[in-house]
Amino acid sequence: MFKWLEKNLPKIVMAPAVGLIGWFVYGFVLWTLYISFTNSKILPKYELWGFGQYEKLWASRKWLIAVDNLLIFTALFLIFCVVIGIILAIFLDQKIRAEGLLRTIYLYPMALSFIVTGTAWKWILNPTLGIQKMFRDWGFENFTFDWLVDREMAIYTIVIAGVWQSAGFVMALFLAGLRSVEDEIVKAAKIDGATAWHQFWYVTLPQLAPVTLFVCIIVSIGSFQIFEDVFVMYSGNDVPTHAKSMVVYMMERGFQQLKLGFGSSIGVFMFICILAISLFQFRSFASNLDQDAKKSFIERILSPIIDFIANIFPIESSTSSKKSLSPKIGKYSLNFIITIIGLITLIPYAFMLTSSVKSTAEIMAWPPIMWSKSPNWENVTKLFTEFPASLWIFNSLSLIHISEPTR
């Protein structure tokens, strides 16, 4: 008896958690799949209706627009997050000053919900208040930046805000990957006479293949789940068709128009897409193909370009940093560049902080007033007198403490 208990104790301990997860996660997934084949409206109906909901879904013009938006958003979101993330990681890997502070600044957008920062982005991108107004007040009367209200360009404003929020997280992943590259491999490339460009492209970057794959999977899955970005920037229930994501469209049809079966069909389609991406990830990690077989199409296309750049700009490898791409760029210049990027990252937070103590006239004033001469702290005091802000802060800190792993 005791031997059986000792042998099966892990299974007994895990059984309740597995059962709960199986019921509340996979059970509801299967329920949603079943409902998508019914003609359910406000309440679920369990009589099968075939593929009627899926036929209606793909016949919907708004759904096709949402699919187009997904493809545009995913492509641009993935490209910019990866490019900006790896550039920031390379900069931070050069042993610069205040690395910890800058890393925190870049990661901070990911720490806060977009529900908070989305309002600031809505103001910044508003043509009557933000960037367009600023440039026109500077004298550029013909300058136009009205993407937020432009039917054809609205999705690109979502991309801008999304990249700002997620690039720091991608940077952290690439930074961890860069610092796991073995020194011996890089030193061997230096001895063989490889320039810094070739060292990075042919030595460092292949070592980052698992990280790059993981980043692409996570970012791609995140693009399917985009909701609060669109919801906040377009004031909740008034989201225009040309800016809708799949999740927003699912919420609109399933919960606002009370078409449960139709909304379930959207959820099933999204689940299948995310499942396919996840299976591709597992298959890629499980593959035992050699490095040459894993060489991607993009790498084959870009290799001649890298060779061309290396011949025009023959940057010699640095002896002070194992992965330094450009020793000719001084440490002070690098610190200046990366600090400017950090300050740009903080612009939405600075906008929110200063606006919270300004009057409406001061917010709209030109030239801009960085800080009110007579700050109005009424909004801040209302937060604690009319709303339970102290309780919200306590709840957040409690969740952080509970979710923190035990050391």
N, C-alpha and C positions, 0 to 999 in steps of 0.2 A: 504493500500500500504506500509506504513512504517513498520507495523507489519510483513508483508510478507518479506520485505527486511531485517529486523532485524533477523528474523528466518532463512533465507536462506543465510545471508551474508557469513558465513564460507564456504558454498558450492560454492558460486560465486567466492570467493577468491581462493579456491583450484582448481576450474575447469580448469584454464589454465595449471597449473602444472600437474594435472592428465592427461589432454589431451596430453600434450607433452610427458610425460612418456609413456602413452599408445601407442602413435604412434612410438616414436623413440626407445623404448625398446621392448614392447610386439608385436608391429607391425612387427618389423624386425625379431623377434623370429618366428612368424608365416610365414613370407616370407622365412626364411631359411628352415623351415620345408617343405614348398611347393617345394622349389628348390631341396631339397634332393630327391624328388620323380620324378625329371626330369633328362634328359641326358644333362644338361648344361655344356658347356666347358668354353670358354673365356667369352661369353656373356650368360645371362640367357635365357633358353628356357622354355616356359610355357606349352608345351605338356607333359602330365603325362607319366612316364616311369615305373611306379610301384616300386617294391622293388629292382630294378636292382642295384642301387648304394650300397644298404646295402648288397646284395649278393656279389658284388665285394669287399666290405670292409672286410667282414669276411673271404673271400678267400685269402686276401692279407697276405703274410708272415710277412711283415714289420708291418702291423697293429697288428697282434698277438704278435709280439715282443714288440710293444708299450704298449699293454695291460698287458703283463707280467711285463714290467718295471713299469707300474702304480701300480700294486699290490705289488711289492717289495718295491717301494718307499713309498707308502702310509703306509704299515705296519711298516717299520723301522722308517719313519719320525714321525709317530704318537707315537710310543713307546718311542723313544728317546726324543722327544719334551716334552712329558708329564712327563717322569721320571726326566729329567734334570730340567725342569721348576719347578716341585714341590719341588725338593731338594733345588734349589736356593731360592725358596720362603720360605722354612722352615729356611734356614740359615739367610736370611735377616730379618726374623720375630723374631730373637733372640736379638733384640735391640743392634745390633753391631754398631761400629763406622763407620763413613763415609757411612752410608746406602744410602743417597741420591746420592752420587757420584757413588757408585757401581751399584745402580739401573739404573743410566743413562748409565753407561758403558755396562751393559747387554742389555739395550734396543736400544743402538746405532746401532747395525747391522740392526735392523728392520727399522730404520729411513732413511737409505740410500738405494738406489736402488742397486740390485745385479749387474746391469750393471757396477757400479763403483767398487764394491769389488770383482766381479767375476774374473777380470783380475789378482788380487793378488792371489786368490785361484788357478787359472790356473798355475801360476808360482810356488806356494808352492807345488802343487801336480805333477808338471812336473818332471819325473824321472831324467832328465839331469840337473835340476836346483834346485829343491826343497828338500823335505825330504830325498829321496833316495840318492841324491848326498851328502847331509850333513852327513848322517850316514856312507857312504862309505869313505868319507874324514876323518871321525873320526877313521877309521880302521876296520869297519865292512864291509869287502869286499863282503860278500855274502848277505848283507841286500838288500831286494828287496821291493820296494813300487811303482809299476808302474800301479796302478789301473786306472789311467787316460787313458792309452793306451791299457789296457787289455780288451779284448772283454767281458769276463765273469764278470769283476769287475767294469766296467765303471759306472754303475748305482749307485754303492755304494759311489763313489766320489761325485755324485750329492746329495746323502743323507747327507754326511758330511757337505757340504757347506750349504744345506738347513736347517739342524738342527742348525748350527752356527747362521744363520740369524734369525730363528724363536723362538729359545728357550727362549730368553729374553722376548718376547711378552707373551709367555705362563707363564713365571715366574711372570709377572706383574698381570695377571689374577688370578693366584693361590694366590699371595700375598694379593690381595684385598679380596679373599675369606677367607683366613686364618684370616684376621683381622675383619671379620664379624662374626666369631664364638663367641658365647656368653660365657662369663667367668663362669657363674653359672653352665653350663653343665659340663665344664672341672673340676671345683672345686668339683662338686658332684662326679665325677669319681675318683678324688684324695681321697676324704673321704672314698669311697668304697674300696680303696686299689688297684686301677688299676695302673699298671706300666706305664711308659711313652710310651712304645710300644703299649700297649692296649688302652691307652688314644687316641693316634693318629689314630689307626686303627678302633676302635669301636666308637669313639666319634667325633674326628675332621674330619676324612676322609668322613664319611657319610654326614656331614654338607657341604662338598665340592662337593656333587653329582651334583648340577646344574652347577657349574663352570666346573667340569670335563666333563660333557656332552657338554657344550658349546665349550670347548676347542677341544674336539674330532670332533665336527661338523665342526668348523672353519678350523682345521688342515686338515681334510679329504677333504673338499672343495678346500683348497689351493693346495693340492697335484694334483688335476685334472687340475689346472691352471698353473702348472709349465712350464715356457717357458724361461725366461731370464737366469736362472741357466745353462740350457743346451746350450742355444744359445751362451752365452759368453764363457763358459769354452771350447767349441769346435769350436770357431772362426766362428760363424755365419753360413754361408751356408754349411759348411763342417761338419755337424753333422753326426757321424757314426750311423748305424742302431741300434747297441746294446745300444746306449745311448739316443735314441729318446723318447720323451714324446708324448702324444696324441696331444698337442697343436703344437709342432714342426712338427709332421707328417701332421697335418691339414694345417699348413702354407705351407709346402712343396708341397702337392698335390693341394691345392686350389689356391695358389697364385704364386708359382714358376712354377708348371707344368700346371697351368691355367685350372684345372678341378674343376669348381665351384660346380657342383652337388655332386661330390665325397667328397670334403671338407665340404660341408653342411651336409652330412650324418654323418661325424665325429662330427661336432658341435652339431647336434641333439642328438647323443648318449651321449655326455658329458652333455648336458642340462638335459636329462632324469635322469642320474646318480645323478647330483647335486640336482635336484628337489626331488628325492627319499630321499636323505640324509636330506634335509631341512624338508620334511614332517615328517620324523622320529623324527626330533628334536621337531617340534611343537606337535606331538602326545605324546612324552615323557614328555614335560612340562605340557601338558594338562591332563595327567593321574592323577587320584586321588587315586592310589593304595597305600596301607600302606607300611611302610618301609621294612617289611619282604618280601613282594611281589616284591619290587624293588631290592632286594638283587641280585646282578649280579652273573653270573656264575664264573667270575674271582674271586670275593670276596669269594665265597664258596670254590674255589680251594686254595686260598692263606691264608685263615684264619688259617688252621692247621699249615702252615709254620710260620705265625706270632706268634702263640702260642708257637711253638718250639723255635723260636728265643728269645721270652720273657723269657722262662724258662732257656735258656743257658746264656743269658745276661740280668739278672733281673735289668734293669736300673730303679732306683727310680725316681719318678716325682719330678720336680724342683718346689721350692716355689717362685722363682724369675721371672719365665716366664711361662705364662699360657700354652704354647704349646712347651716347651723345650723338645726335645727328649733325650738329653744327657747332663746333668749338669756336668758329669765327664769330658767332653771336655771343657777346659777352654775358657774364652772369647778371650784370645790372640791367642789360637790355631785356634779357629773358624774364627777370623779376618784374620789370616794368610792364611787359606785354601781358604776363599772366595776372598781374594785379589789376590792370585795366579790364581784362575779361571778368575778373571777380567782381569789380565794381559794377559792370554792366549787368551781371547776374543779380545784383542786389537792387536794381532800379525799381522793380515792382514793389519790393518791401519798403523802400524809401518813400515811394509814392503813397503807399497805404499809411505809413507812419505819420508823414507830414500832413496828409489830408485829414487824418482823424482829429487834428486840433485846429484846422482852418475853417473859416467860413466859406460859404458857397462863392462869394465874390473873390476871395483870395485864391480859391482853387482855379477859377476861370481867369485870373489876372494875367496880364502880360506887360512886361517880362515876368517869367514865373517867380513866385515867392517861395524860396526854399523852405523857410521856416517863418511861421506867423509871428509878427511883432507882439501881438497880444493873444497867445494861444488860448483856445476855447476848450477846456477840459470837460465840457458837459457830456460829450459822447463817451468819454472814458469813465466818468463817474456813473453814468446811466448803466454802463455795462455791469457794474457791481451793485447798484442800488435797485434797478428795475429788472435785472436778469440775474440768475444764479451763476455768475461767472466763476465765483470761488469754487462752487461745486463742480463745474465743468473742468476746471484746472485740477482739482483733487481727483476726479474720475480718470483724467488722462494720465496723471502721474501714477495712479494705482494700476492702470492697465500696463504702463511701461514696466512697473516693478514686477507685476505678475508674469508678463511675457518674457522678461529677461531670463536667459538660461542660468541655471545654478552652476556656479563654478566649484 
